[in-house]
Amino acid sequence: MTLDPQRQLTLRAAIAGSLLGGAMCLSNLYTALKIGWSFGVAITSGVLAWGLFTLLLRLKIVRTGFGILENNAMQSVASCAGYMVGGGTVAAIPALMMLTGQGMEPMALFGWITSIALLGVVMAIPMKQQMINVEQLRFPSGIAAAETLKALHGGTEGARQSKLLAKGAIAGVLVGFFRETKASWLPWNLPEKLNFALGAPLLLLPEVARDWVRAKLSAGTLAVLDAEPMLRGRPLSKYTFYFDTSIILAAAGAIMGWRAAWGMMLGAFVNYIILGPIVFSRGIVLWDLGYKNFAMWSVWFGSTLLLTSGLTSFAFQWRSVVAAVKSVGAAFGGKPLEGEAAREVPMSWFLIGVAIIAPMVIACEYLIFGIKPWLGVISVFLSFFIAIVACRVTGETDTTPSGALGKITQITFGILDPGNVTTNLMTANVTGGVGLHAADLLTDLKSGYILKADPRQQFWAQLIGVFAGGIFVVPVWNLLVTGPEDFGDKWPVPAAMAWKGVALMLANGISKLHPSAQLSIVIGATMGVVLSLSERRFPQYKKWIPSASGVGLGFTTPGANTISMFLGACIALWYSRRDPKADETLIPVSSGVIAGESLTAVFVRLITVAWESRMAIWAGIVALLAMAGIVSTQS
């Protein structure tokens, strides 16, 4: 196999990947805090980079466009940067803050997430040659990324995908700007939520038009229009059932698929509409405190369902676990492939990397969280085997089971250090984060293997992405999250709710919970096993079996979020029945919406914090117009 002599990890590829990956990391941070989901950024960043450099080439700002291998290296940087939210910022750290009130200083947070990511990248080295070169595991997202790059650089598909991404991004930017910018000088502000009252759509009109319409209506008509539907004497909005005007949620629903979305809707309906009035009327939950207080009860069913379903599904993959361990043994003992040995990442890099980074992780565990060093050593040792399994399962199924693998660690350290929620959460953070980043590197290397890229350059690209993502995510995390009180209605953090529930259950025992919560744990655990077994036993009826992950998330996510995601999935289902190739349109448009709105929301908050005056926004508009004028003079 001969390698393409094109440029690969160039300075501009590193810079573009860092900027695009960092931006997408902020997008993932926003969406994960809000809905518990993050999205792969490799393909999106590849399309954006292709479009950007194609435009710059036409404007004669650059002399050459992106080559396919240069774009692939850029994707490696961006992908790793985009996944830096996997270092704990949307799961373990929020869970710890809710349980202990303990936050993290910016430098400590940067050191924590980067050391975990670096260890994950290094631990993927022994697995690449065996899993990709020898066994030819598919790593479907890696194949998709490679095929996308081939299409971008081989025809008109690049222009089409860029336009679709741009259309989605424009819609997202507009919604994000008018929803997040709370300024009286704007002609119109988009409300954050709408209840189910008949007159709620009037809130979408500018204030002048809304007042004019209301002035034309009688008092009786207005009373009917303003009346919100009630459930057991309480407005539906108190049960978190209302419309959220963020279109990120609908776009996420379009991507996640119909089965997971209707499973979430089923879970939310049972949780808030059927069980909600019961637990409120019996005083189990104080209804005036909203989602955060209600989630303290509903998380027990949701988190145990997610736990048992994940572990049950994982148990059926025991052959993959055995094969993974054997394959890495073969990688250590096998001979390098002829013709590629000079390009493969050498095993010495793995040994040196672990020797340097593992003590860093153990030191961070001890210095930041007070985790005993011997427990830190065990967590790093366990991380290697977790990474093996995560890479193998990702290669076969395109799904990294970081949640289920993290729960295994929680159970393990619940036994080794009982009652200590900090040890329980942060050791699981280490193993889950290492597995996630190792699987991400192998997915990138699969793309490079297809395109005949240099594995060493992709390895260095991932290391660059680690620091780029950390530099972006840490300050914005501290901007968006000021304390544990932010978790709830402002940031629902469904993933953290599940981690928190498992940690509490292992630390305190089930007996100390309210009897209704104890019962919900038993039912949730049973349902998780039953749903997972049903999927496996009756694959022909899988589309009619509720997704265990969907139902579990429905119990840990606000009802409004679930409603929007369900509507997005309905639109995607309708469109896919009209067009068999609907995904070719839905995925880029939805990705553009998510990136556009989330980044706009983050940008508006940055501006608001930096300058509490409208002049900052006008300065930004003037700067954009000036840049547009400069660019136009260059064309």
SEKE-555678 format. One line per 8 residues: their letters; for each residue x, z, y of C-alpha. Coordinates in nm, 2 decimals, always signed. Last residue first. Layout:
<recs>
A	X Z Y | ...
</recs>
This chain:
<recs>
SQTSVIGA	-1.28 -0.48 +3.94 | -1.04 -0.24 +4.12 | -1.26 -0.21 +4.43 | -1.56 -0.11 +4.21 | -1.35 +0.17 +4.05 | -1.26 +0.31 +4.39 | -1.63 +0.30 +4.50 | -1.74 +0.47 +4.18
MALLAVIG	-1.48 +0.74 +4.23 | -1.61 +0.80 +4.58 | -1.97 +0.82 +4.46 | -1.87 +1.07 +4.20 | -1.69 +1.28 +4.46 | -1.99 +1.27 +4.69 | -2.22 +1.38 +4.41 | -1.98 +1.67 +4.32
AWIAMRSE	-1.96 +1.77 +4.69 | -2.34 +1.77 +4.71 | -2.35 +2.00 +4.41 | -2.10 +2.24 +4.56 | -2.28 +2.23 +4.89 | -2.60 +2.36 +4.73 | -2.45 +2.71 +4.73 | -2.34 +2.98 +4.48
WAVTILRV	-2.01 +2.81 +4.41 | -1.82 +2.87 +4.10 | -2.10 +3.03 +3.90 | -2.35 +2.76 +3.99 | -2.10 +2.48 +3.94 | -2.01 +2.61 +3.59 | -2.38 +2.65 +3.51 | -2.45 +2.29 +3.62
FVATLSEG	-2.17 +2.16 +3.41 | -2.29 +2.35 +3.09 | -2.64 +2.21 +3.14 | -2.50 +1.86 +3.20 | -2.28 +1.89 +2.88 | -2.59 +2.00 +2.68 | -2.81 +1.73 +2.82 | -2.58 +1.43 +2.78
AIVGSSVP	-2.42 +1.53 +2.44 | -2.75 +1.60 +2.27 | -2.92 +1.29 +2.42 | -2.62 +1.07 +2.33 | -2.62 +1.20 +1.97 | -3.00 +1.13 +1.95 | -2.95 +0.77 +2.07 | -2.65 +0.72 +1.84
ILTEDAKP	-2.83 +0.86 +1.53 | -3.18 +0.70 +1.60 | -3.06 +0.34 +1.63 | -2.86 +0.28 +1.32 | -3.08 +0.54 +1.15 | -3.38 +0.31 +1.19 | -3.24 +0.05 +0.96 | -3.56 +0.04 +0.74
DRRSYWLA	-3.77 +0.00 +1.06 | -4.14 +0.09 +1.09 | -4.12 +0.37 +0.84 | -3.80 +0.49 +1.01 | -3.98 +0.51 +1.34 | -4.25 +0.73 +1.21 | -4.01 +0.96 +1.04 | -3.79 +0.98 +1.35
ICAGLFMS	-4.09 +1.07 +1.57 | -4.19 +1.34 +1.32 | -3.83 +1.47 +1.31 | -3.84 +1.51 +1.69 | -4.17 +1.68 +1.67 | -4.03 +1.93 +1.41 | -3.73 +2.00 +1.63 | -3.95 +2.07 +1.93
ITNAGPTT	-4.18 +2.30 +1.72 | -3.88 +2.48 +1.57 | -3.73 +2.56 +1.91 | -4.06 +2.70 +2.03 | -4.10 +2.91 +1.72 | -3.77 +3.10 +1.80 | -3.52 +3.07 +1.52 | -3.45 +3.33 +1.24
FGLGVGSA	-3.76 +3.29 +1.03 | -3.77 +2.91 +1.06 | -3.40 +2.91 +0.98 | -3.48 +3.05 +0.63 | -3.75 +2.79 +0.58 | -3.52 +2.50 +0.67 | -3.23 +2.63 +0.46 | -3.46 +2.66 +0.16
SPIWKKYQ	-3.59 +2.31 +0.22 | -3.96 +2.31 +0.12 | -4.03 +2.11 -0.20 | -4.23 +1.80 -0.14 | -3.92 +1.58 -0.08 | -3.76 +1.72 -0.39 | -4.04 +1.60 -0.63 | -3.82 +1.37 -0.83
PFRRESLS	-3.54 +1.62 -0.82 | -3.75 +1.87 -1.02 | -3.51 +2.11 -1.19 | -3.24 +2.10 -0.92 | -3.48 +2.13 -0.62 | -3.68 +2.39 -0.81 | -3.38 +2.60 -0.88 | -3.29 +2.61 -0.51
LVVGMTAG	-3.65 +2.70 -0.41 | -3.68 +2.97 -0.67 | -3.34 +3.13 -0.58 | -3.42 +3.15 -0.21 | -3.78 +3.26 -0.28 | -3.66 +3.56 -0.48 | -3.41 +3.67 -0.21 | -3.68 +3.63 +0.05
IVISLQAS	-3.94 +3.82 -0.15 | -3.70 +4.11 -0.21 | -3.58 +4.11 +0.14 | -3.93 +4.09 +0.28 | -4.03 +4.40 +0.08 | -3.74 +4.60 +0.22 | -3.84 +4.48 +0.57 | -4.19 +4.60 +0.51
PHLKSIGN	-4.06 +4.94 +0.40 | -3.86 +4.98 +0.72 | -3.49 +4.98 +0.64 | -3.28 +5.28 +0.54 | -3.32 +5.21 +0.16 | -3.17 +4.86 +0.19 | -2.81 +4.98 +0.22 | -2.63 +5.07 +0.54
ALMLAVGK	-2.32 +4.85 +0.54 | -2.42 +4.58 +0.30 | -2.77 +4.53 +0.46 | -2.62 +4.55 +0.81 | -2.36 +4.29 +0.73 | -2.62 +4.06 +0.57 | -2.85 +4.09 +0.87 | -2.58 +4.03 +1.12
WAMAAPVP	-2.46 +3.72 +0.95 | -2.82 +3.58 +0.95 | -2.88 +3.67 +1.32 | -2.54 +3.51 +1.40 | -2.66 +3.18 +1.25 | -2.99 +3.20 +1.45 | -2.80 +3.24 +1.78 | -3.12 +3.29 +1.99
WKDGFDEP	-2.94 +3.25 +2.32 | -3.16 +3.33 +2.62 | -3.45 +3.48 +2.43 | -3.22 +3.68 +2.20 | -2.85 +3.72 +2.25 | -2.77 +3.76 +2.62 | -2.79 +4.14 +2.59 | -2.47 +4.13 +2.38
GTVLLNWV	-2.27 +4.05 +2.69 | -2.17 +3.78 +2.94 | -2.22 +3.48 +2.72 | -2.23 +3.14 +2.89 | -1.93 +3.19 +3.12 | -1.72 +3.37 +2.86 | -1.80 +3.09 +2.61 | -1.71 +2.83 +2.88
PVVFIGGA	-1.37 +2.99 +2.93 | -1.30 +3.00 +2.55 | -1.44 +2.66 +2.45 | -1.23 +2.42 +2.64 | -0.88 +2.56 +2.59 | -0.96 +2.64 +2.22 | -1.08 +2.28 +2.16 | -0.76 +2.14 +2.31
FVGILQAW	-0.54 +2.38 +2.11 | -0.70 +2.29 +1.78 | -0.72 +1.92 +1.87 | -0.34 +1.90 +1.91 | -0.30 +2.05 +1.56 | -0.55 +1.79 +1.43 | -0.35 +1.50 +1.58 | -0.03 +1.64 +1.42
FQQRPDAK	-0.20 +1.61 +1.08 | -0.33 +1.26 +1.17 | +0.02 +1.16 +1.25 | +0.14 +1.29 +0.92 | -0.13 +1.11 +0.73 | -0.03 +0.77 +0.88 | -0.32 +0.53 +0.88 | -0.41 +0.28 +0.61
LIYGSKLD	-0.77 +0.24 +0.74 | -0.92 +0.38 +0.42 | -0.67 +0.66 +0.40 | -0.73 +0.73 +0.77 | -1.10 +0.79 +0.71 | -1.02 +1.01 +0.41 | -0.76 +1.19 +0.63 | -1.03 +1.28 +0.88
TLLDAAHL	-1.26 +1.42 +0.60 | -0.96 +1.61 +0.47 | -0.89 +1.76 +0.81 | -1.26 +1.87 +0.84 | -1.26 +2.03 +0.50 | -0.95 +2.24 +0.60 | -1.12 +2.33 +0.93 | -1.44 +2.45 +0.76
GVGGTVNA	-1.26 +2.64 +0.48 | -1.04 +2.82 +0.73 | -1.34 +2.92 +0.95 | -1.53 +3.05 +0.65 | -1.24 +3.26 +0.53 | -1.15 +3.40 +0.86 | -1.50 +3.47 +0.98 | -1.58 +3.64 +0.65
TMLNTTVN	-1.29 +3.87 +0.73 | -1.44 +3.92 +1.08 | -1.79 +4.01 +0.96 | -1.73 +4.26 +0.69 | -1.43 +4.42 +0.86 | -1.64 +4.48 +1.17 | -1.94 +4.59 +0.97 | -1.75 +4.88 +0.80
GPDLIGFT	-1.99 +5.06 +0.57 | -1.80 +4.98 +0.25 | -1.45 +4.85 +0.28 | -1.36 +4.68 -0.05 | -1.72 +4.65 -0.17 | -1.87 +4.51 +0.15 | -1.54 +4.32 +0.17 | -1.64 +4.11 -0.14
IQTIKGLA	-2.01 +4.08 -0.02 | -1.90 +3.95 +0.32 | -1.65 +3.72 +0.16 | -1.93 +3.57 -0.06 | -2.14 +3.54 +0.25 | -1.87 +3.33 +0.42 | -1.87 +3.09 +0.12 | -2.25 +3.05 +0.15
GSPTTDTE	-2.22 +2.98 +0.53 | -1.91 +2.76 +0.50 | -2.08 +2.54 +0.24 | -1.93 +2.22 +0.38 | -2.17 +1.94 +0.31 | -2.06 +1.58 +0.25 | -2.16 +1.62 -0.12 | -1.85 +1.54 -0.33
GTVRCAVI	-1.57 +1.56 -0.07 | -1.74 +1.85 +0.11 | -1.77 +2.04 -0.22 | -1.40 +1.99 -0.30 | -1.28 +2.08 +0.05 | -1.49 +2.39 +0.07 | -1.38 +2.50 -0.28 | -1.01 +2.46 -0.20
AIFFSLFV	-1.06 +2.63 +0.14 | -1.23 +2.93 -0.02 | -0.94 +2.95 -0.26 | -0.69 +2.96 +0.03 | -0.91 +3.19 +0.23 | -0.90 +3.45 -0.04 | -0.53 +3.50 +0.02 | -0.59 +3.52 +0.39
SIVGLWPK	-0.87 +3.78 +0.34 | -0.66 +3.98 +0.10 | -0.37 +4.00 +0.34 | -0.61 +4.12 +0.61 | -0.74 +4.39 +0.38 | -0.39 +4.51 +0.33 | -0.34 +4.50 +0.71 | -0.64 +4.73 +0.78
IGFILYEC	-0.88 +4.57 +1.02 | -0.86 +4.73 +1.36 | -1.05 +4.44 +1.53 | -0.81 +4.30 +1.78 | -0.48 +4.43 +1.67 | -0.54 +4.44 +1.30 | -0.73 +4.11 +1.25 | -0.50 +3.94 +1.50
AIVMPAII	-0.19 +4.06 +1.31 | -0.34 +3.93 +0.98 | -0.41 +3.59 +1.14 | -0.05 +3.57 +1.29 | +0.10 +3.68 +0.96 | -0.08 +3.38 +0.80 | +0.04 +3.14 +1.07 | +0.42 +3.14 +1.02
AVGILFWS	+0.46 +3.16 +0.64 | +0.14 +2.95 +0.59 | +0.29 +2.68 +0.81 | +0.63 +2.69 +0.64 | +0.48 +2.66 +0.29 | +0.23 +2.39 +0.40 | +0.50 +2.19 +0.58 | +0.72 +2.21 +0.28
MPVERAAE	+0.45 +2.04 +0.08 | +0.52 +1.72 +0.27 | +0.25 +1.54 +0.47 | +0.24 +1.20 +0.31 | +0.41 +0.91 +0.49 | +0.75 +0.89 +0.30 | +0.58 +0.95 -0.03 | +0.34 +0.66 +0.02
GELPKGGF	+0.52 +0.38 -0.16 | +0.53 +0.56 -0.49 | +0.29 +0.85 -0.52 | +0.44 +1.19 -0.50 | +0.51 +1.36 -0.83 | +0.28 +1.64 -0.95 | +0.34 +2.01 -0.97 | +0.20 +2.13 -0.64
AAGVSKVA	-0.07 +1.86 -0.64 | -0.16 +1.93 -1.00 | -0.22 +2.30 -0.92 | -0.44 +2.18 -0.63 | -0.64 +1.97 -0.88 | -0.69 +2.26 -1.12 | -0.83 +2.48 -0.85 | -1.07 +2.21 -0.73
AVVSRWQF	-1.17 +2.12 -1.08 | -1.27 +2.48 -1.15 | -1.47 +2.50 -0.83 | -1.63 +2.16 -0.89 | -1.74 +2.27 -1.23 | -1.89 +2.58 -1.07 | -2.11 +2.36 -0.86 | -2.43 +2.51 -0.99
AFSTLGST	-2.32 +2.85 -0.85 | -2.31 +2.70 -0.50 | -2.68 +2.61 -0.51 | -2.76 +2.97 -0.62 | -2.52 +3.11 -0.36 | -2.68 +2.91 -0.08 | -3.04 +2.99 -0.19 | -2.95 +3.36 -0.22
LLLTSGFW	-2.80 +3.39 +0.12 | -3.04 +3.17 +0.32 | -3.34 +3.36 +0.16 | -3.16 +3.69 +0.24 | -3.11 +3.59 +0.60 | -3.46 +3.47 +0.66 | -3.64 +3.76 +0.50 | -3.43 +4.02 +0.68
VSWMAFNK	-3.41 +3.83 +1.00 | -3.79 +3.87 +1.05 | -3.75 +4.23 +1.16 | -3.48 +4.23 +1.42 | -3.60 +3.88 +1.50 | -3.91 +4.03 +1.66 | -3.70 +4.23 +1.90 | -3.50 +3.92 +2.01
YGLDWLVI	-3.80 +3.69 +2.02 | -4.01 +3.88 +2.27 | -3.99 +4.24 +2.40 | -4.36 +4.28 +2.47 | -4.46 +4.26 +2.10 | -4.30 +4.58 +2.00 | -4.25 +4.52 +1.63 | -4.35 +4.74 +1.34
GRSFVIPG	-4.64 +4.88 +1.54 | -4.90 +4.79 +1.29 | -5.07 +4.54 +1.52 | -4.74 +4.36 +1.59 | -4.64 +4.34 +1.22 | -4.97 +4.19 +1.13 | -5.00 +3.95 +1.43 | -4.66 +3.81 +1.35
LIIYNVFA	-4.71 +3.76 +0.98 | -4.94 +3.46 +0.99 | -4.85 +3.30 +1.32 | -4.49 +3.40 +1.38 | -4.33 +3.41 +1.03 | -4.57 +3.19 +0.84 | -4.57 +2.92 +1.11 | -4.19 +2.95 +1.16
GLMMGWAA	-4.12 +2.91 +0.79 | -4.35 +2.61 +0.76 | -4.20 +2.45 +1.07 | -3.85 +2.50 +0.94 | -3.94 +2.34 +0.61 | -4.10 +2.06 +0.80 | -3.77 +2.01 +0.98 | -3.55 +2.03 +0.67
RWGMIAGA	-3.75 +1.77 +0.49 | -3.79 +1.53 +0.78 | -3.42 +1.49 +0.88 | -3.16 +1.68 +1.07 | -3.09 +1.39 +1.31 | -3.44 +1.35 +1.45 | -3.48 +1.73 +1.47 | -3.16 +1.75 +1.67
AALIISTD	-3.29 +1.50 +1.91 | -3.61 +1.70 +1.95 | -3.42 +2.01 +2.02 | -3.19 +1.85 +2.27 | -3.50 +1.73 +2.45 | -3.52 +2.06 +2.63 | -3.88 +2.11 +2.75 | -3.95 +2.40 +2.51
FYFTYKSL	-4.32 +2.39 +2.42 | -4.48 +2.72 +2.32 | -4.51 +2.95 +2.02 | -4.26 +3.23 +2.08 | -4.52 +3.48 +1.94 | -4.57 +3.60 +2.30 | -4.63 +3.24 +2.39 | -4.94 +3.24 +2.17
PRGRLMPE	-5.11 +3.48 +2.41 | -5.22 +3.81 +2.25 | -5.56 +3.93 +2.15 | -5.52 +3.85 +1.78 | -5.40 +3.50 +1.87 | -5.48 +3.37 +2.21 | -5.48 +3.01 +2.35 | -5.37 +3.00 +2.71
ADLVALTG	-5.64 +2.98 +2.98 | -5.50 +2.79 +3.28 | -5.71 +2.47 +3.23 | -6.03 +2.67 +3.17 | -5.98 +2.89 +3.48 | -5.90 +2.58 +3.68 | -6.22 +2.41 +3.57 | -6.42 +2.72 +3.68
ASLKARVW	-6.24 +2.74 +4.02 | -6.33 +2.38 +4.09 | -6.07 +2.10 +4.09 | -5.95 +1.89 +4.39 | -5.71 +2.16 +4.51 | -5.55 +2.17 +4.17 | -5.46 +1.80 +4.19 | -5.31 +1.83 +4.54
DRAVEPLL	-5.11 +2.14 +4.44 | -4.97 +1.95 +4.15 | -4.88 +1.65 +4.36 | -4.69 +1.86 +4.61 | -4.52 +2.07 +4.34 | -4.39 +1.76 +4.16 | -4.58 +1.71 +3.83 | -4.45 +1.85 +3.49
LLPAGLAF	-4.64 +2.17 +3.56 | -4.97 +1.98 +3.54 | -4.89 +1.94 +3.17 | -4.98 +2.31 +3.13 | -5.35 +2.25 +3.22 | -5.48 +2.26 +2.87 | -5.29 +2.58 +2.80 | -5.04 +2.56 +2.51
NLKEPLNW	-4.75 +2.71 +2.70 | -4.49 +2.50 +2.87 | -4.12 +2.59 +2.89 | -3.81 +2.54 +3.09 | -3.99 +2.39 +3.39 | -3.85 +2.06 +3.52 | -3.77 +2.09 +3.89 | -3.89 +1.84 +4.15
PLWSAKTE	-3.80 +1.73 +4.50 | -3.47 +1.92 +4.49 | -3.41 +2.13 +4.80 | -3.55 +2.45 +4.63 | -3.27 +2.45 +4.37 | -3.28 +2.56 +4.01 | -3.06 +2.30 +3.85 | -3.11 +2.36 +3.48
RFFGVLVG	-3.42 +2.15 +3.41 | -3.37 +1.87 +3.66 | -3.00 +1.82 +3.56 | -3.05 +1.87 +3.18 | -3.34 +1.63 +3.17 | -3.16 +1.36 +3.37 | -2.84 +1.41 +3.17 | -3.02 +1.39 +2.84
AIAGKALL	-3.20 +1.06 +2.93 | -2.87 +0.92 +3.05 | -2.69 +1.03 +2.73 | -2.95 +0.86 +2.51 | -2.92 +0.53 +2.70 | -2.54 +0.56 +2.69 | -2.53 +0.63 +2.31 | -2.75 +0.32 +2.26
KSQRAGET	-2.53 +0.11 +2.48 | -2.21 +0.22 +2.31 | -2.36 +0.15 +1.97 | -2.45 -0.21 +2.07 | -2.11 -0.28 +2.23 | -1.93 -0.15 +1.93 | -2.15 -0.36 +1.69 | -2.04 -0.68 +1.86
GGHLAKLT	-1.75 -0.75 +1.62 | -1.44 -0.62 +1.44 | -1.31 -0.33 +1.64 | -1.63 -0.14 +1.66 | -1.74 -0.24 +1.31 | -1.41 -0.13 +1.15 | -1.43 +0.19 +1.35 | -1.78 +0.26 +1.22
EAAAIGSP	-1.66 +0.19 +0.86 | -1.38 +0.44 +0.90 | -1.61 +0.71 +1.04 | -1.87 +0.65 +0.77 | -1.60 +0.67 +0.50 | -1.49 +1.00 +0.64 | -1.85 +1.13 +0.66 | -1.89 +1.04 +0.30
FRLQEVNI	-1.59 +1.24 +0.17 | -1.58 +1.01 -0.14 | -1.34 +1.19 -0.37 | -1.07 +0.94 -0.48 | -0.93 +1.16 -0.76 | -0.57 +1.05 -0.70 | -0.53 +0.97 -0.33 | -0.81 +1.17 -0.18
MQQKMPIA	-0.84 +1.49 -0.39 | -0.49 +1.51 -0.52 | -0.29 +1.39 -0.22 | -0.50 +1.58 +0.03 | -0.54 +1.91 -0.14 | -0.19 +2.06 -0.08 | -0.21 +1.99 +0.29 | -0.56 +2.14 +0.35
MVVGLLAI	-0.42 +2.49 +0.39 | -0.23 +2.39 +0.71 | -0.54 +2.27 +0.89 | -0.73 +2.59 +0.79 | -0.44 +2.81 +0.90 | -0.44 +2.63 +1.24 | -0.81 +2.68 +1.28 | -0.79 +3.06 +1.21
STIWGFLA	-0.50 +3.10 +1.45 | -0.68 +2.90 +1.72 | -1.00 +3.10 +1.69 | -0.83 +3.44 +1.72 | -0.57 +3.36 +1.98 | -0.82 +3.21 +2.21 | -1.06 +3.50 +2.17 | -0.78 +3.75 +2.23
MPEMGQGT	-0.68 +3.56 +2.54 | -1.04 +3.56 +2.67 | -1.10 +3.93 +2.60 | -1.34 +3.99 +2.32 | -1.67 +4.17 +2.30 | -1.77 +4.49 +2.12 | -2.13 +4.59 +2.16 | -2.12 +4.71 +1.80
LMMLAPIA	-2.40 +4.54 +1.62 | -2.50 +4.27 +1.87 | -2.14 +4.20 +1.96 | -2.04 +4.17 +1.59 | -2.32 +3.92 +1.53 | -2.21 +3.72 +1.84 | -1.85 +3.72 +1.70 | -1.95 +3.62 +1.34
AVTGGGVM	-2.18 +3.34 +1.42 | -2.16 +3.11 +1.73 | -1.81 +3.19 +1.85 | -1.67 +3.25 +1.50 | -1.39 +2.99 +1.46 | -1.64 +2.72 +1.38 | -1.69 +2.66 +1.75 | -1.36 +2.48 +1.73
YGACSAVS	-1.53 +2.20 +1.54 | -1.52 +1.96 +1.84 | -1.15 +2.01 +1.89 | -1.08 +1.91 +1.53 | -1.30 +1.60 +1.55 | -1.16 +1.50 +1.89 | -0.79 +1.51 +1.77 | -0.88 +1.32 +1.45
QMANNELI	-1.09 +1.07 +1.64 | -0.80 +0.99 +1.87 | -0.59 +0.92 +1.56 | -0.86 +0.68 +1.44 | -0.88 +0.52 +1.78 | -0.51 +0.45 +1.77 | -0.55 +0.32 +1.42 | -0.83 +0.07 +1.54
GFGTRVIK	-0.64 -0.03 +1.85 | -0.76 +0.10 +2.18 | -0.75 -0.15 +2.47 | -0.43 -0.28 +2.64 | -0.32 -0.31 +3.00 | -0.52 -0.03 +3.14 | -0.69 -0.02 +3.48 | -0.76 -0.39 +3.45
LRLLLTFL	-1.14 -0.33 +3.51 | -1.20 -0.51 +3.18 | -0.94 -0.29 +3.01 | -1.10 +0.02 +3.16 | -1.43 -0.08 +3.02 | -1.30 -0.15 +2.67 | -1.11 +0.18 +2.70 | -1.43 +0.37 +2.77
GWALVGST	-1.64 +0.19 +2.51 | -1.39 +0.25 +2.24 | -1.34 +0.61 +2.34 | -1.72 +0.67 +2.34 | -1.77 +0.50 +2.00 | -1.48 +0.71 +1.85 | -1.61 +1.03 +2.01 | -1.95 +0.98 +1.86
IAVGFSWG	-1.81 +0.90 +1.52 | -1.58 +1.20 +1.51 | -1.82 +1.45 +1.67 | -2.00 +1.61 +1.38 | -2.29 +1.82 +1.50 | -2.35 +2.19 +1.54 | -2.67 +2.37 +1.46 | -2.79 +2.73 +1.52
IKLATYLN	-3.06 +2.63 +1.77 | -2.94 +2.77 +2.11 | -2.60 +2.91 +2.05 | -2.52 +2.62 +1.82 | -2.65 +2.36 +2.08 | -2.44 +2.50 +2.36 | -2.13 +2.55 +2.15 | -2.17 +2.20 +2.00
SLCMAGGL	-2.19 +2.04 +2.35 | -1.89 +2.24 +2.46 | -1.70 +2.11 +2.16 | -1.82 +1.76 +2.25 | -1.64 +1.80 +2.58 | -1.33 +1.93 +2.42 | -1.33 +1.65 +2.17 | -1.37 +1.39 +2.45
LSGAIAAR	-1.10 +1.55 +2.66 | -0.86 +1.62 +2.37 | -0.92 +1.29 +2.20 | -0.86 +1.10 +2.53 | -0.54 +1.30 +2.59 | -0.41 +1.26 +2.24 | -0.50 +0.89 +2.22 | -0.34 +0.84 +2.56
LTLQRQPD	-0.02 +1.00 +2.44 | -0.01 +0.78 +2.13 | -0.10 +0.90 +1.78 | -0.15 +0.55 +1.62 | +0.02 +0.24 +1.74 | -0.02 -0.05 +1.51 | +0.22 -0.11 +1.22 | -0.06 -0.10 +0.96
LTM	+0.07 +0.07 +0.65 | +0.15 -0.11 +0.33 | +0.00 +0.00 +0.00
</recs>
